[in-house]
Amino acid sequence: MNGTSPVVNDVMTRRVVALRAGAAFKDIVRTMREWHVSALPVLDDGGRVVGVVSEADLLPKEAYSEGGPGPYGQERGLAGVPKADAATAGDLMTTPVITVAPDTTLARAARIMARTGVKRLPVVDRAGFLKGIVSRSDLLKIFMRADTDIAEDVRREVVARLFGAHAEQVRVHVDDGVVTLTGRILRTALIPLAVHLARAVPGVVDVRCELLGPPCRPDIGTYRPDAQRPAPA
């Protein structure tokens, strides 16, 4: 990662199937089944992303079919499901669509997904053209980094920068993404910062800090002048 925060462009799926606004209901269902996806971006005639159709947008149709007329001819169970009669992607889609740019950090993309509850985000350029799709599983790819790569980043981006000439006194070990820092350092005030920065390295699962301050010198003690005076006779 060269010391930079990982971005959506690093992990997104580039081969994406999309719909036109006029795509029919059955074609949408068929496409989802064929591509094993639960949502599809919708493009306008110019190729820009204008919405997303998900399985949740299709379900009201099923709710309608099972609702049936009530005892007085009213349709039951249709309150709040205006998409029940929709038949095309343009009518079914959720809009405005939530998108991210290719240079959006994975951390920001994860926060957007958590806040909005969506499972995937279309990735668009500045003009709104589709560049890819990033999903929750894509965001987790970063945790598949090799331990050796993570350790190298921690040594270069954290240890070397914080401790400079004394960096060789800090040892970095990584096991299944868990970083362990050991050794002695002169400035113990830097320990919390070292842990914070190491935790931010892409792929790090946790940080265990066993750093210690400089050893005590047994040849240095408290000088007491009265201790040098001879005891009274």
KEKE-3310 file (N, C-alpha, C; in steps of 0.2 Angstrom, whole numbers, plus 5000, padded with zeros to 4 digits):
npx = (5004:5011:5011:5000:4982:4971:4960:4944:4946:4956:4950:4937:4924:4926:4920:4904:4887:4873:4858:4846:4834:4822:4822:4813:4802:4803:4815:4824:4824:4828:4841:4847:4847:4855:4868:4870:4868:4861:4857:4856:4864:4856:4856:4856:4851:4863:4872:4875:4874:4859:4851:4847:4842:4836:4834:4825:4817:4810:4802:4789:4780:4778:4772:4760:4754:4750:4742:4728:4710:4701:4688:4679:4682:4694:4711:4722:4736:4744:4748:4761:4768:4772:4778:4772:4765:4774:4784:4796:4813:4816:4805:4805:4817:4828:4831:4837:4853:4866:4882:4900:4917:4931:4943:4939:4942:4943:4939:4930:4920:4915:4909:4899:4891:4888:4880:4870:4864:4866:4872:4881:4890:4888:4902:4908:4914:4919:4910:4899:4899:4898:4910:4913:4909:4907:4907:4902:4909:4920:4926:4932:4942:4954:4959:4965:4978:4995:5005:5018:5019:5011:5019:5030:5025:5021:5034:5040:5031:5027:5036:5049:5047:5042:5052:5064:5082:5082:5074:5078:5078:5065:5054:5044:5031:5020:5005:4992:4987:4987:4996:5011:5021:5037:5051:5062:5060:5065:5057:5043:5031:5027:5021:5007:5003:5011:5004:4991:4994:4999:4988:4980:4986:4983:4975:4978:4972:4972:4982:4995:5003:5019:5029:5043:5049:5065:5078:5080:5094:5105:5116:5113:5107:5097:5104:5110:5115:5117:5119:5132:5139:5148:5143:5137:5147)
npy = (4994:5006:5015:5023:5026:5013:5013:5013:5010:5000:4988:4986:4978:4977:4972:4974:4972:4981:4990:4997:5010:5006:4992:4977:4970:4955:4953:4960:4952:4940:4943:4946:4933:4926:4932:4931:4942:4954:4967:4980:4992:5006:5014:5029:5035:5041:5034:5036:5033:5032:5026:5012:4996:4984:4968:4971:4981:4974:4965:4971:4967:4954:4955:4961:4951:4942:4949:4952:4955:4964:4962:4972:4975:4982:4983:4974:4976:4985:4997:5009:5003:5008:5003:4992:4991:4994:4991:4992:4995:5009:5013:5005:5008:5014:5030:5047:5039:5032:5034:5031:5038:5032:5035:5035:5032:5016:5015:5026:5022:5011:5017:5024:5013:5007:5018:5020:5007:5000:4987:4987:4998:5009:5013:5028:5040:5057:5062:5055:5042:5024:5015:5004:4992:4992:4981:4975:4963:4966:4976:4969:4963:4968:4963:4952:4953:4949:4943:4947:4958:4967:4968:4974:4987:4992:4993:5002:5013:5017:5013:5017:5030:5036:5033:5034:5035:5025:5015:5002:4996:4992:4979:4970:4960:4950:4941:4932:4945:4951:4963:4963:4973:4975:4978:4991:5008:5026:5036:5035:5041:5041:5029:5026:5033:5026:5013:5018:5022:5010:5002:5008:5004:4996:4981:4977:4968:4969:4976:4973:4979:4978:4987:4994:5006:5015:5005:5005:5013:5005:5011:5024:5034:5041:5055:5058:5070:5070:5057:5055:5059:5056:5045:5051:5051)
npz = (5000:5001:5011:5010:5013:5009:4995:4987:4974:4974:4978:4972:4962:4945:4934:4929:4929:4922:4922:4910:4911:4906:4908:4910:4923:4924:4917:4925:4937:4931:4927:4940:4946:4936:4938:4951:4960:4972:4969:4957:4947:4939:4923:4914:4898:4893:4900:4913:4931:4938:4948:4959:4958:4969:4978:4988:4982:4973:4980:4985:4974:4976:4988:4985:4977:4986:4994:4991:4989:5001:5013:5009:4996:4996:4993:5002:5013:5006:5010:5010:5000:4987:4975:4971:4959:4950:4935:4928:4928:4930:4937:4948:4954:4967:4971:4975:4970:4981:4979:4977:4975:4965:4972:4985:5002:5010:5023:5024:5014:5021:5032:5026:5021:5033:5039:5030:5028:5016:5005:4995:4984:4970:4960:4954:4942:4941:4932:4933:4927:4927:4936:4943:4956:4973:4987:5003:5005:4997:5004:5015:5009:5012:5023:5020:5017:5017:5031:5032:5023:5030:5042:5037:5032:5045:5051:5042:5041:5054:5065:5060:5057:5070:5079:5074:5074:5084:5080:5078:5090:5092:5090:5078:5076:5067:5067:5059:5056:5068:5076:5086:5096:5103:5114:5119:5122:5122:5124:5132:5130:5117:5115:5115:5103:5094:5094:5090:5077:5071:5072:5062:5050:5034:5034:5047:5061:5075:5089:5099:5112:5119:5123:5131:5143:5145:5153:5171:5179:5189:5195:5198:5211:5225:5232:5248:5258:5272:5274:5272:5283:5298:5311:5327:5342)
capx = (5000:5015:5010:4994:4976:4968:4954:4939:4949:4960:4946:4931:4923:4926:4915:4898:4881:4869:4851:4843:4828:4817:4822:4807:4803:4806:4822:4828:4824:4832:4848:4850:4848:4861:4874:4870:4868:4855:4856:4859:4864:4852:4859:4851:4853:4870:4877:4876:4871:4853:4848:4849:4836:4838:4828:4820:4813:4806:4797:4782:4776:4776:4767:4754:4751:4747:4737:4721:4706:4699:4681:4675:4685:4700:4717:4725:4743:4748:4750:4768:4772:4770:4781:4769:4763:4780:4785:4802:4819:4815:4800:4807:4824:4829:4835:4844:4857:4872:4888:4907:4922:4936:4948:4936:4945:4939:4936:4924:4915:4912:4905:4893:4887:4885:4875:4864:4862:4866:4877:4885:4889:4891:4908:4907:4919:4916:4904:4894:4899:4900:4917:4913:4904:4911:4902:4904:4914:4926:4930:4935:4948:4960:4961:4968:4985:5000:5007:5025:5017:5009:5024:5034:5022:5022:5041:5042:5027:5026:5042:5054:5045:5042:5058:5070:5088:5081:5069:5080:5076:5058:5053:5037:5029:5013:5002:4985:4985:4988:5003:5014:5027:5041:5057:5063:5061:5067:5051:5037:5025:5025:5018:5000:5003:5013:4998:4986:4996:4999:4981:4978:4989:4979:4975:4979:4966:4973:4989:4997:5009:5023:5035:5045:5053:5072:5079:5083:5101:5107:5122:5111:5102:5096:5110:5108:5121:5117:5121:5140:5141:5149:5138:5139:5150)
capy = (5000:5011:5020:5027:5023:5009:5016:5009:5007:4995:4982:4986:4974:4981:4969:4976:4971:4986:4990:5003:5012:5003:4985:4974:4967:4949:4954:4961:4946:4935:4945:4945:4926:4924:4935:4930:4948:4956:4973:4981:4999:5008:5019:5033:5034:5043:5029:5038:5030:5036:5023:5005:4991:4979:4963:4974:4985:4969:4961:4973:4964:4948:4957:4963:4945:4938:4953:4950:4960:4964:4960:4977:4976:4986:4979:4973:4975:4988:5004:5010:4999:5011:5000:4986:4991:4996:4985:4993:4997:5016:5014:5002:5009:5018:5036:5047:5034:5033:5032:5033:5039:5027:5037:5035:5027:5010:5017:5030:5018:5007:5021:5025:5007:5006:5023:5019:5000:4997:4981:4988:5005:5010:5018:5032:5045:5064:5064:5050:5036:5019:5012:4997:4991:4990:4978:4973:4958:4969:4980:4964:4960:4971:4959:4946:4955:4944:4946:4950:4964:4971:4970:4979:4993:4995:4995:5008:5019:5018:5012:5021:5037:5038:5031:5036:5031:5020:5011:4995:4993:4990:4973:4970:4953:4950:4934:4933:4952:4954:4966:4964:4978:4973:4982:4997:5015:5031:5041:5031:5045:5039:5022:5027:5035:5020:5009:5021:5022:5003:5000:5011:5001:4992:4974:4976:4966:4971:4978:4971:4983:4976:4991:4996:5012:5014:5002:5009:5012:5004:5015:5030:5033:5047:5057:5061:5073:5068:5050:5055:5062:5051:5045:5054:5046)
capz = (5000:5001:5016:5009:5015:5004:4993:4984:4967:4976:4979:4969:4956:4939:4929:4932:4925:4924:4919:4908:4915:4903:4909:4912:4929:4924:4915:4931:4941:4928:4928:4947:4947:4932:4940:4958:4964:4975:4967:4950:4946:4933:4919:4909:4891:4893:4903:4920:4936:4941:4953:4960:4960:4974:4979:4992:4978:4969:4985:4985:4969:4979:4994:4981:4974:4992:4998:4989:4991:5008:5013:5005:4990:4996:4993:5009:5014:5001:5012:5010:4995:4980:4970:4969:4952:4945:4930:4925:4932:4931:4942:4954:4957:4973:4969:4972:4972:4985:4976:4980:4969:4965:4977:4992:5007:5012:5029:5022:5011:5026:5036:5022:5021:5040:5040:5026:5028:5009:5005:4990:4982:4963:4960:4948:4941:4942:4927:4935:4924:4931:4935:4946:4962:4979:4991:5010:5005:4994:5009:5019:5006:5014:5029:5017:5016:5020:5038:5030:5020:5036:5046:5033:5033:5052:5052:5038:5042:5061:5069:5058:5058:5076:5084:5070:5075:5089:5078:5078:5096:5092:5086:5075:5074:5065:5066:5057:5056:5075:5077:5092:5096:5108:5114:5124:5119:5126:5125:5133:5128:5110:5115:5113:5096:5090:5094:5086:5070:5069:5071:5055:5044:5031:5036:5054:5065:5082:5091:5106:5114:5125:5123:5138:5143:5146:5159:5177:5180:5196:5198:5200:5216:5228:5236:5254:5261:5279:5274:5272:5290:5303:5316:5333:5346)
cpx = (5004:5014:5004:4988:4973:4961:4950:4942:4953:4956:4940:4931:4922:4921:4908:4892:4876:4863:4850:4837:4822:4817:4816:4808:4806:4813:4827:4829:4829:4840:4851:4851:4854:4867:4875:4872:4861:4853:4859:4859:4859:4855:4854:4854:4860:4875:4879:4872:4865:4850:4850:4842:4839:4832:4823:4815:4808:4800:4790:4778:4774:4770:4760:4750:4747:4742:4730:4716:4703:4691:4676:4678:4692:4706:4721:4733:4747:4750:4758:4772:4770:4773:4778:4767:4768:4782:4792:4807:4818:4810:4801:4813:4823:4834:4833:4849:4864:4878:4895:4911:4927:4942:4945:4940:4940:4935:4929:4918:4912:4908:4899:4888:4884:4879:4869:4861:4862:4872:4882:4884:4892:4897:4908:4913:4915:4910:4898:4893:4901:4907:4918:4908:4909:4906:4906:4910:4921:4930:4934:4941:4955:4963:4965:4976:4990:5003:5014:5024:5015:5014:5029:5032:5022:5029:5043:5038:5026:5032:5047:5053:5045:5048:5064:5076:5087:5076:5071:5079:5069:5057:5045:5036:5021:5010:4995:4983:4985:4995:5005:5021:5030:5047:5057:5064:5063:5061:5045:5030:5023:5022:5011:4999:5006:5007:4993:4988:4997:4992:4978:4981:4984:4980:4976:4972:4966:4980:4990:5004:5013:5030:5036:5049:5061:5073:5082:5090:5103:5112:5120:5105:5101:5102:5107:5114:5122:5120:5129:5143:5142:5144:5141:5142:5146)
cpy = (5006:5017:5024:5023:5019:5013:5011:5006:5001:4988:4981:4981:4978:4979:4970:4975:4977:4986:4997:5004:5008:4995:4983:4970:4960:4948:4955:4955:4940:4937:4944:4938:4924:4926:4934:4936:4950:4963:4975:4989:5001:5014:5023:5032:5036:5039:5031:5035:5035:5033:5016:5002:4985:4974:4966:4978:4980:4966:4964:4970:4957:4949:4958:4956:4941:4943:4952:4956:4959:4962:4966:4979:4980:4981:4979:4973:4979:4995:5004:5006:5002:5008:4994:4985:4992:4990:4986:4996:5004:5017:5011:5004:5014:5024:5042:5041:5036:5030:5034:5034:5034:5029:5038:5030:5022:5012:5021:5026:5013:5011:5023:5019:5006:5011:5022:5012:4997:4992:4983:4995:5005:5015:5022:5038:5052:5066:5059:5044:5030:5016:5005:4997:4989:4987:4977:4968:4961:4973:4975:4961:4962:4967:4952:4947:4950:4947:4949:4957:4969:4973:4975:4986:4996:4997:5002:5014:5021:5018:5017:5028:5040:5038:5033:5032:5025:5015:5003:4992:4991:4984:4972:4963:4953:4943:4935:4940:4955:4956:4966:4968:4976:4977:4987:5003:5020:5035:5037:5035:5044:5032:5022:5029:5029:5015:5011:5020:5015:5000:5002:5008:4996:4984:4972:4974:4969:4973:4976:4974:4980:4981:4994:5003:5010:5010:5006:5007:5011:5008:5022:5030:5040:5049:5061:5064:5070:5060:5049:5057:5056:5051:5048:5049:5045)
cpz = (5000:5005:5015:5011:5009:5002:4989:4977:4968:4976:4975:4963:4950:4933:4932:4927:4927:4920:4915:4911:4912:4904:4912:4919:4929:4921:4921:4936:4938:4928:4935:4948:4943:4935:4948:4962:4967:4973:4961:4949:4939:4930:4915:4902:4889:4896:4910:4925:4939:4946:4954:4961:4964:4975:4983:4988:4974:4974:4985:4980:4972:4985:4991:4979:4980:4996:4997:4991:4998:5008:5010:4999:4990:4996:5000:5008:5009:5004:5013:5005:4988:4974:4968:4962:4947:4941:4927:4930:4934:4936:4948:4958:4963:4970:4974:4974:4976:4981:4979:4974:4970:4971:4984:4996:5009:5019:5028:5019:5016:5031:5032:5022:5028:5041:5036:5025:5021:5010:5000:4987:4975:4964:4953:4948:4942:4938:4928:4931:4928:4930:4938:4952:4967:4984:4998:5009:5002:5000:5014:5016:5009:5020:5027:5016:5020:5026:5036:5027:5026:5040:5043:5033:5040:5053:5049:5040:5049:5065:5067:5059:5065:5080:5080:5071:5080:5087:5078:5085:5097:5087:5084:5073:5072:5064:5065:5058:5063:5075:5084:5092:5103:5108:5119:5120:5124:5128:5126:5131:5121:5110:5112:5105:5092:5089:5089:5078:5067:5068:5064:5049:5041:5032:5043:5058:5072:5083:5098:5107:5120:5125:5130:5138:5144:5153:5165:5177:5188:5200:5199:5205:5219:5233:5242:5258:5268:5280:5274:5279:5295:5309:5323:5338:5352)
residu = (MET:ASN:GLY:THR:SER:PRO:VAL:VAL:ASN:ASP:VAL:MET:THR:ARG:ARG:VAL:VAL:ALA:LEU:ARG:ALA:GLY:ALA:ALA:PHE:LYS:ASP:ILE:VAL:ARG:THR:MET:ARG:GLU:TRP:HIS:VAL:SER:ALA:LEU:PRO:VAL:LEU:ASP:ASP:GLY:GLY:ARG:VAL:VAL:GLY:VAL:VAL:SER:GLU:ALA:ASP:LEU:LEU:PRO:LYS:GLU:ALA:TYR:SER:GLU:GLY:GLY:PRO:GLY:PRO:TYR:GLY:GLN:GLU:ARG:GLY:LEU:ALA:GLY:VAL:PRO:LYS:ALA:ASP:ALA:ALA:THR:ALA:GLY:ASP:LEU:MET:THR:THR:PRO:VAL:ILE:THR:VAL:ALA:PRO:ASP:THR:THR:LEU:ALA:ARG:ALA:ALA:ARG:ILE:MET:ALA:ARG:THR:GLY:VAL:LYS:ARG:LEU:PRO:VAL:VAL:ASP:ARG:ALA:GLY:PHE:LEU:LYS:GLY:ILE:VAL:SER:ARG:SER:ASP:LEU:LEU:LYS:ILE:PHE:MET:ARG:ALA:ASP:THR:ASP:ILE:ALA:GLU:ASP:VAL:ARG:ARG:GLU:VAL:VAL:ALA:ARG:LEU:PHE:GLY:ALA:HIS:ALA:GLU:GLN:VAL:ARG:VAL:HIS:VAL:ASP:ASP:GLY:VAL:VAL:THR:LEU:THR:GLY:ARG:ILE:LEU:ARG:THR:ALA:LEU:ILE:PRO:LEU:ALA:VAL:HIS:LEU:ALA:ARG:ALA:VAL:PRO:GLY:VAL:VAL:ASP:VAL:ARG:CYS:GLU:LEU:LEU:GLY:PRO:PRO:CYS:ARG:PRO:ASP:ILE:GLY:THR:TYR:ARG:PRO:ASP:ALA:GLN:ARG:PRO:ALA:PRO:ALA)
# end
